[in-house]
Amino acid sequence: VAQMFDKLVLLTSNPGRMSYFGPMSQAVAYMQACGRPVLQHVNPTDYFLDLVTPGVRVDASDHLVACFKEKLQPALCERVERAFGQTGATVDDMLLARPGARLGRFAVPFHKQFTELLRRKLAITMR
């Protein structure tokens, strides 16, 4: 199931420090680059959780946090700084992008709101 994830955010247990943030498909290679290769016949996600849980036999949380700060954090901070510099669409722009959208005090007309609430209430009553 975890292999279907696009991104993985791996935090240490108590306190929650970042130890990995990136594509799930590259997590095994990253752990190997940090000196913690995933052994054969071991579920990678279980192994990752064991690595960041203090008190477990294979606990490497401090080492992985240091690796994150050295290898991944600089690029991540740069992406965040670039994102802060970009201006996104306003609420009005996003509303107007939808076909049939209108600006006003309410984005959805009263009769549509009322109809939806009535439909929900009837569904609850009929149960």
C-alpha positions in Angstrom: 0.0 0.0 0.0 2.7 2.5 0.9 4.4 2.0 -2.5 1.3 3.8 -3.9 2.2 7.0 -2.1 3.7 9.8 -4.1 5.6 11.5 -1.2 6.8 10.2 2.1 7.2 12.4 5.2 9.1 10.5 7.9 9.2 12.1 11.3 11.0 10.8 14.4 9.1 9.7 17.4 9.1 12.1 20.4 10.0 14.8 19.3 8.8 14.8 15.8 11.9 15.8 13.8 12.1 15.5 10.0 14.2 12.6 8.8 12.9 12.2 5.2 10.8 14.2 2.8 10.6 13.1 -0.8 9.3 10.7 -3.3 8.3 7.3 -1.9 10.0 5.6 -4.8 13.4 7.1 -3.7 13.2 6.4 0.0 15.0 3.1 -0.1 17.9 4.5 -2.1 18.0 7.5 0.3 18.2 5.2 3.3 21.0 3.3 1.6 22.9 6.6 0.9 22.5 7.4 4.6 24.1 4.1 5.5 20.9 2.3 6.5 20.1 -0.1 3.7 16.9 -2.0 3.7 17.6 -5.6 4.1 16.3 -8.3 1.8 12.8 -9.7 2.7 12.1 -6.7 5.0 9.1 -4.4 4.5 10.6 -1.0 3.8 7.9 1.0 5.5 8.2 -1.1 8.7 11.9 -0.7 8.6 11.7 3.1 8.2 9.4 3.3 11.2 11.8 1.2 13.3 14.7 3.5 12.2 13.0 6.6 13.6 11.5 5.2 16.8 13.7 5.7 19.9 14.3 2.6 22.0 14.1 0.2 19.1 17.1 -2.0 18.4 17.7 -0.4 15.0 17.0 3.2 16.2 18.9 5.6 13.9 16.7 8.7 14.4 19.6 11.1 15.3 21.6 9.9 12.4 18.7 10.2 9.9 17.9 13.7 11.2 21.5 14.7 10.6 21.4 13.2 7.1 18.2 15.1 6.4 19.7 18.4 7.5 22.7 17.8 5.3 21.2 16.3 2.2 17.5 17.3 1.9 16.8 20.3 4.0 18.8 22.9 1.9 16.8 22.1 -1.3 13.6 22.0 0.6 14.2 25.4 2.2 15.0 26.8 -1.2 11.7 25.5 -2.7 9.8 27.0 0.2 11.5 30.4 -0.3 10.7 30.3 -4.0 7.1 29.4 -3.2 6.8 32.4 -0.8 7.9 34.7 -3.6 5.2 33.6 -6.0 1.8 35.2 -5.9 -1.1 32.7 -6.2 -4.6 33.1 -7.5 -7.0 35.1 -5.4 -10.3 33.6 -4.2 -12.2 35.6 -6.8 -9.9 34.3 -9.5 -10.4 30.7 -8.5 -14.2 31.1 -8.3 -14.4 32.8 -11.7 -12.3 30.0 -13.2 -15.2 27.6 -12.7 -17.8 27.6 -15.4 -21.0 29.3 -14.3 -19.4 30.8 -11.3 -20.5 34.1 -10.0 -19.1 36.5 -7.5 -21.3 37.8 -4.7 -21.8 37.5 -1.0 -22.3 33.7 -1.4 -20.6 31.5 -4.0 -23.6 29.2 -4.2 -27.1 30.6 -4.6 -29.5 30.2 -1.6 -31.8 27.8 -3.4 -28.9 25.4 -4.1 -27.8 25.6 -0.5 -31.4 25.0 0.8 -31.9 22.1 -1.6 -28.7 20.4 -0.5 -29.6 20.8 3.2 -33.1 19.5 2.6 -31.7 16.5 0.8 -29.3 15.7 3.6 -32.0 16.1 6.3 -34.4 13.7 4.3 -31.6 11.2 4.0 -31.0 11.2 7.7 -34.7 11.1 8.5 -35.3 8.1 6.2 -32.6 6.0 7.8 
